[in-house]
Amino acid sequence: MFDPQGLVRPHIRSMPAYEPILPFEVLSQELGRPPEQIVKLDANENPYGPPPAVAAALANLAYTHIYPDPGSRFLRSALAQYHNLPQDSLLAGAGADELIDLLLRLLIEPGDVVINCPPTFGMYTFDSDLANARIISLPRRPDFSLDLAAIEKAVVDFQPKLIFLASPNNPDGGLAPREQVERLLALPLIVVLDEAYMEFAPPGSSLIGMAPARRNLVVLRTFSKWAGLAGLRVGYGVFPPSLVPHLWKIKQPYTVSAAASAAALAALEHSNELLETGERIIAERQRLFALLGSTPWLQPYPSQANFILCRVSGHSAAQVKRQLAAQGILVRYFNKPGLQDHIRISVGKPEHSDALLAALRRLT
């Protein structure tokens, strides 16, 4: 009997599936709680949402019956002005995830090597697996810093085409020092610097301004975190000039919807409001870090993002996640090497932090 499964490419049959966070409405059903009684601190979303102007832009959206601009020209122009970058170096996508996939489609032949430095964002390995790349995983040090000597050796041994580097890194929130990135840029490979959480880091930490002048630097950004547009899926990247024409060749034309583009433009036009929201999140991150440190069995790591990673001692981290969920508080637990005894907590509003601390005290 004919079995279509036999037609599936072998490397996809054997690859693990990505496990995303469940949708909010599904979590509400599973917990038996209405959404307003759930404190959602598991996906690094912006608890304040976008500026009111975004809702207005969506409510007044015209031409929904017409395909969106495949080149996202107005959005790319606004981004170029916002970052003081050449527009031709920018691409927009359905989240930074699309641009990660696009870059791998462009560069990777089956068996080509990609370097990953776990623990880090899971889409790097997911998309590399999808491209049938050979992934060389070089674990971070116990403090989550990069093992630069191991990376340099792997470049000699395996001739990789790319290395993915999140800064701030997810899940620990640590920044890659500029001198380390420069050291990587001296190697014969493309450095993909994912700055999804950069708006929560100290001013001057971003390297996005360097990208157009560097032949092997890609910098990715997203509107999901800082701008509160996670549900609309819009991101962007700055790419080396030599790659941009080829990326346009293979990019599907209508991935950034009219709604996503209008929302992102409205967010940029009200960036001062977003900066104020970011300052509130940073202030709450500092307060939450102190609150978590007062819990004897939690060790929080310093973070420059909108989340805090904690080592759990004397308790099962998986059980802590379940017990908090039973109280309507959602945090992230990672069942992967180096993180089995860790939970990650997104920075919410002050009342969310207070509810979390009260729930943690009930577990002691």
C-alpha positions in Angstrom: 0.0 0.0 0.0 1.3 3.5 -0.9 2.4 5.4 2.2 3.0 9.2 1.6 5.3 9.2 4.7 7.9 7.4 2.6 8.2 10.6 0.5 9.1 12.8 3.4 12.8 13.8 3.3 14.8 11.6 5.6 16.4 14.4 7.6 12.9 15.8 8.4 11.6 12.4 9.5 14.3 12.3 12.1 14.4 15.9 13.2 12.7 16.9 16.5 9.7 19.2 16.5 9.9 22.7 17.9 7.8 23.0 21.0 6.2 26.5 21.1 4.3 28.1 24.0 0.6 27.2 23.9 -1.8 30.0 22.8 -3.2 32.1 25.6 -6.8 30.9 25.0 -5.7 27.2 25.1 -3.8 27.8 28.4 -6.9 29.5 29.8 -9.0 26.4 29.0 -6.4 24.0 30.4 -6.0 25.9 33.7 -9.8 26.5 34.0 -9.2 30.2 34.6 -10.3 33.2 32.7 -7.5 35.1 31.0 -7.8 38.0 33.4 -6.9 35.6 36.3 -3.7 34.4 34.6 -0.3 36.0 35.0 1.6 35.1 31.8 5.3 35.3 32.4 6.5 32.5 30.1 7.1 33.9 26.6 8.9 37.3 27.1 5.9 39.3 25.8 5.5 43.0 26.5 2.8 43.2 29.3 1.9 46.7 28.3 1.2 46.0 24.7 1.7 48.5 21.9 0.9 52.2 21.9 -2.7 53.2 21.4 -1.8 54.5 18.0 -1.3 50.9 16.8 -4.9 50.0 17.6 -6.0 53.1 15.8 -3.9 52.2 12.7 -5.3 48.7 12.7 -8.9 49.9 13.1 -8.5 52.3 10.1 -6.6 49.9 7.9 -7.4 50.5 4.3 -7.0 48.2 1.3 -7.2 44.9 3.1 -8.5 43.4 -0.2 -5.2 44.3 -1.9 -1.9 42.4 -1.5 0.6 44.2 0.7 3.8 45.7 -0.7 6.2 42.8 -1.2 9.2 45.1 -0.6 7.7 46.7 2.7 9.1 50.0 1.3 7.4 52.4 3.8 8.4 50.2 6.7 12.0 49.8 5.6 12.2 53.6 4.9 11.0 54.3 8.5 13.4 51.8 9.9 16.3 53.3 7.9 15.4 56.7 9.3 15.0 55.4 12.9 18.4 53.6 12.9 20.2 55.9 10.5 20.9 53.1 8.1 20.7 52.7 4.4 17.3 51.4 3.4 18.8 49.0 0.8 20.5 47.0 3.6 17.2 46.3 5.4 14.7 43.4 4.9 11.5 43.0 6.8 9.9 39.6 7.5 7.2 37.8 9.4 9.2 38.0 12.6 12.9 37.6 12.7 12.2 33.8 12.5 11.4 34.2 8.8 14.7 36.0 8.2 16.7 33.2 10.0 15.0 30.6 7.8 15.6 32.8 4.7 19.3 33.2 5.4 19.8 29.4 5.9 17.9 28.7 2.6 20.2 31.1 0.8 23.5 29.8 2.2 23.2 26.2 3.3 23.7 23.1 1.2 22.9 19.7 2.9 25.7 19.0 5.3 27.1 22.5 5.5 28.1 23.4 9.1 26.3 25.9 11.4 27.7 26.7 14.8 25.2 27.1 17.7 26.1 28.0 21.3 23.5 26.5 23.6 21.6 27.2 25.7 20.1 29.8 23.4 17.1 30.4 21.2 15.7 27.1 19.9 14.9 28.4 16.4 18.5 28.4 15.4 18.7 24.6 15.6 15.2 24.1 14.3 15.8 26.1 11.1 19.3 24.6 10.7 17.8 21.1 10.9 15.2 22.1 8.4 17.9 23.2 6.0 19.7 19.8 6.6 22.7 21.6 8.0 25.3 19.9 10.2 25.0 21.7 13.6 28.1 22.0 15.8 26.9 22.8 19.3 29.5 24.5 21.4 28.0 24.9 24.9 28.4 28.1 26.8 30.4 28.3 30.0 28.6 27.9 33.4 28.0 31.7 33.5 26.5 31.5 30.0 29.5 33.3 28.4 30.8 32.1 25.0 33.7 29.7 24.8 35.6 31.7 22.2 38.5 29.3 22.0 36.2 26.4 21.2 34.5 28.5 18.5 37.8 29.4 16.9 38.9 25.8 16.9 35.6 24.7 15.4 36.0 27.2 12.6 39.4 25.7 11.7 38.1 22.1 12.1 34.7 22.3 10.4 34.7 25.4 8.1 31.2 26.5 9.2 29.2 29.0 7.1 27.4 30.7 10.0 27.3 31.2 13.7 24.1 32.3 15.5 24.6 34.6 18.5 21.8 36.1 20.5 22.7 39.3 22.4 21.1 39.6 24.9 21.0 35.8 25.0 17.8 33.9 25.6 17.4 32.4 28.2 20.0 34.0 30.5 19.8 37.7 29.3 23.6 38.2 29.0 25.1 40.6 26.4 27.9 39.5 24.2 30.8 42.0 24.7 31.7 44.0 21.6 35.3 42.8 21.7 34.0 39.2 21.5 31.8 39.9 18.6 34.8 41.6 16.9 36.8 38.5 17.5 34.1 36.4 15.8 33.9 38.8 12.9 37.6 38.2 12.2 36.7 34.6 11.4 35.8 33.4 7.9 32.1 32.9 8.5 28.9 35.0 8.8 28.0 36.1 12.3 24.2 36.3 12.8 23.7 38.6 15.7 20.1 38.4 17.1 19.3 41.5 19.0 15.6 40.7 19.7 15.9 42.0 23.3 18.4 44.9 22.7 15.9 47.6 23.6 16.1 46.4 27.2 19.9 46.6 27.3 22.1 49.6 28.2 22.3 52.4 25.5 25.2 51.8 23.1 25.1 48.0 23.4 23.7 47.4 19.9 25.9 46.7 16.9 23.2 47.3 14.3 25.0 50.4 13.0 28.0 48.3 12.2 26.2 45.9 9.9 26.1 47.7 6.5 29.9 48.2 6.6 30.8 44.7 7.7 31.0 42.0 5.1 30.0 39.1 7.4 27.6 40.6 10.0 23.9 40.2 10.0 21.8 41.9 12.8 18.3 40.8 13.4 15.6 42.8 15.3 11.9 42.2 16.1 8.8 44.3 17.0 7.5 41.4 19.2 9.1 42.3 22.5 9.8 46.1 22.7 6.9 47.2 20.5 4.4 44.6 21.9 3.5 43.2 18.4 4.2 39.5 19.1 0.8 38.5 17.7 1.4 40.3 14.4 4.7 38.8 13.5 7.0 41.5 12.1 10.8 41.7 12.3 13.6 43.0 10.3 17.3 42.5 9.6 20.4 44.4 8.4 22.4 42.3 5.9 25.7 42.6 4.0 25.2 44.4 0.7 26.5 41.3 -1.2 23.7 39.1 0.2 20.7 41.5 -0.1 20.0 40.9 -3.9 20.0 37.2 -3.4 17.8 37.3 -0.4 15.2 39.3 -2.4 15.3 36.6 -5.0 14.2 33.8 -2.7 12.0 35.8 -0.3 8.3 35.1 -0.6 6.6 38.3 -1.6 3.7 38.9 0.8 4.9 37.6 4.2 4.6 41.0 6.0 0.9 41.6 6.1 -0.7 45.0 5.6 -1.8 44.8 9.3 1.7 44.0 10.5 3.3 46.8 8.4 0.7 49.4 9.6 1.2 48.4 13.2 5.0 48.5 13.0 4.9 52.0 11.3 2.6 53.3 14.0 4.9 51.9 16.7 7.9 53.6 15.1 6.0 56.9 14.9 5.4 56.6 18.6 8.8 55.3 19.6 9.0 57.8 22.5 6.1 56.0 24.1 7.9 52.7 23.5 11.0 54.0 25.1 9.0 55.0 28.2 7.5 51.5 28.3 10.9 50.0 28.0 12.2 52.0 31.0 9.3 50.8 33.1 10.1 47.2 32.2 13.8 47.7 33.0 12.9 49.3 36.4 10.6 46.3 37.1 13.3 43.9 36.0 15.6 45.4 38.7 12.9 45.2 41.3 12.0 41.6 40.3 15.6 40.5 40.4 15.8 41.7 44.1 12.5 40.0 44.9 13.6 36.7 43.4 17.0 36.9 45.2 15.0 37.1 48.5 13.7 33.6 47.8 16.3 31.2 49.4 15.9 28.4 46.8 16.2 30.7 43.7 19.4 32.1 42.2 18.5 34.8 39.6 21.1 35.6 36.9 21.7 39.3 36.0 19.8 40.1 32.8 19.8 42.8 30.2 16.6 41.5 28.6 12.9 41.5 29.7 13.2 38.2 31.5 15.2 36.7 34.4 16.6 33.1 34.4 16.8 31.5 37.8 18.5 28.4 39.1 16.3 26.3 41.4 17.9 24.6 44.4 16.2 22.2 46.7 13.1 22.0 44.5 12.2 20.4 41.2 12.1 23.2 38.6 9.6 21.2 36.6 7.4 20.9 39.7 7.8 24.6 40.5 6.5 25.4 37.0 3.5 23.1 37.6 2.7 24.4 41.0 2.8 28.0 39.8 0.6 27.2 36.9 -1.9 25.7 39.3 -2.0 29.2 40.9 -2.5 30.8 37.5 1.1 32.0 37.1 2.9 30.8 34.0 6.7 30.6 33.8 9.1 28.8 31.4 10.9 25.6 32.3 13.5 24.2 29.9 14.1 20.4 29.9 17.4 20.6 28.0 21.1 20.2 28.9 22.3 22.8 31.4 18.8 24.1 32.2 16.9 21.2 33.8 17.1 23.0 37.2 16.2 26.4 35.8 13.1 28.5 35.2 12.8 31.7 33.1 10.5 34.4 34.3 9.4 37.2 32.0 9.2 40.7 33.4 5.6 41.8 33.8 3.9 44.7 35.5 4.6 45.4 39.2 1.4 43.6 40.2 2.5 40.5 38.3 5.8 40.4 40.2 3.9 40.8 43.5 1.6 37.9 42.6 4.6 35.8 41.6 6.4 36.4 44.8 3.3 35.6 46.9 2.9 32.3 45.0 6.6 31.4 45.4 6.3 32.0 49.2 3.4 29.5 49.2 5.8 26.9 47.8 8.4 27.2 50.6 
